[in-house]
Amino acid sequence: MEQIWWVLVATTAAALLIPLIVFCKPLLFTKKIAESPEPEEEEEVSQSVELSTPSDSPSQLPVGAYEVFLSFRGPDTRLTFTDFLYTYLVQAKIRTFRDDDELRKGETIGPELTKAIEESKIGIPIFSPDYASSKWCLQELAQMVDCKRKKGQVILPIFYYVEPNDVRHQRGSYKQAFEQHSKRFDKKTVDEWRVALEEVGALKGWVVKDSTWQGATIENLFSAVWSALRREYLLVTDNLVGIEHHVEEIIKLLDLDCEEVKIVGIHGLCGIGKTTIAKAVHNKLFEQFDHCCFLEDVRETQQEHGGIVKLQNTLISSILKMEANVDNASQGINMMRNRVCKYKLLIILDDVDTKFKFDNILGKRDWFSAGSRIIITTRDRKVLNLLKVNERYEPPAMNPDHALQLFSKHAFGKDAPPEDYAELSSAIVSTAAGVPLALNNVGSYLCGEDREVWEETLVRLKEKASENGNMIS
């Protein structure tokens, strides 16, 4: 009980609701809401990368052990191109599956290979001259195409010493391979493989014609892989109400058409939704930047021993997609200037206080590349003056209709209360002063409780609100 008291104090103090839910049971917290370059030209076929995944919604792929699956013909590329690519990806901390020939036994690919393909967000088939001669390669490709259709898996093809049209239309060595397959496998299976080759062969990828192209191809492919992998949305509660207006206002303040580096501050009461708004803005804009980083709990982390270095390590590792291993603040500043700031960045610094020193953690503002944007959330508007932000935004309290809708989502799982609870719900909502976190907590606590608990809650909320000067009419 004592522990819950202090949690509630922290979440509602600034809204004059310090004792708002002091009497609530541990049940209150059982439903926690979280606030929590294009490739260079290398042939006509590789002028751009067509990512075969929806760009307007979060990835639907399950979280698995691997991010990338490599499909290749071992004798053709295992010790050359595939090995170079695999090493490059692994060094960049990208979880990559490179199958072992020992896993390929029998007539069909085994469950381990199937699972690796299904869980991967990206499939990279490396089409070499003898790729189509392998039934296992064709089975892997067919599985990738199936995942592309059903789950939005990205497929990035490499045409290694073969022409894309030969792959797509099964000409040359691919024609010879299918002549043999037609003698051994049923028509349905062979047709499935043909369709997979036709579909993936039509995607834009990279053509490698000699060894001098391999390094550049791998670098460009890595950029496409990284771009696809970073299509990940920050976790935001599903029970959002009225946030679109806030996001639109922040985007206006960010002035994305301006090439200058801009800092926008979001300030306001604890629980008013600053972090949620910042995450929603990130999810709306992250594809417009080279790299993004959401640095949470800045105030708390900075107070820890070695907190500044910890913040730098988190930021640099997130941007560069590899362990930064910064030992001291000076080293972190040098990495920021020489390696991080060359990208167009979107950085969100969440929960910053007056002790935050921009120059000591991120370096000089003019180091950042043109078009970079930094969003700061804070409870203290003085922070925004100290950091000399370009623009600032203070989220207003929720209007009564939105407040009732948000409360109802948590209390009843729908947008409006039942008729017999409408008046009681409105009365309870009026005590929360339009603070989203308070509405979330009270609604979650009352979910499933009987009317007597609701009425008792209203009485106590009115008493506490009255004691704090938030009089209820």
ABEGO torsion letter per residue (X at the ends): XAAAAAAAAAAAAAAGAAAAAAABBAAAAABBBBAXXBBBBAEAAAABBBBBBBAABBBABBBBABABBBBBBAAAAAABAAAAAAAAAAAAGBBBBBBBAAABBEABBBAAAAAAAAABABBBBBBBAAAAABAAAAAAAAAAAAAAAAAGBBBBBBBBGBBAAAAAAGBEAAAAAAAAAAAABBAAAAAAAAAAAAAAAABBBBBBABAAAAAAAAAAAAAAAAAAAABBBBBBBABBBGAAAAAAAAAAAAGAABABBBBBBBBEBBGAGAAAAAAAAAAAAAAABABBBBBBGAAAAAABBGAAAAAAAAAAAAAAGBBAGBABAAAAAAAAAAAAAABBBBBBBBGBBAABBAAAAAEBAAABBBGBBBBBBBABAAAAAAAGBABBBBBBBBBAAAAAAAAAAAAAGBABBBAAAAAAAAAAAAAAGGBAAAAAAAAAAABGBBAAAAAAAAAAAAAAAAAAGBBBX
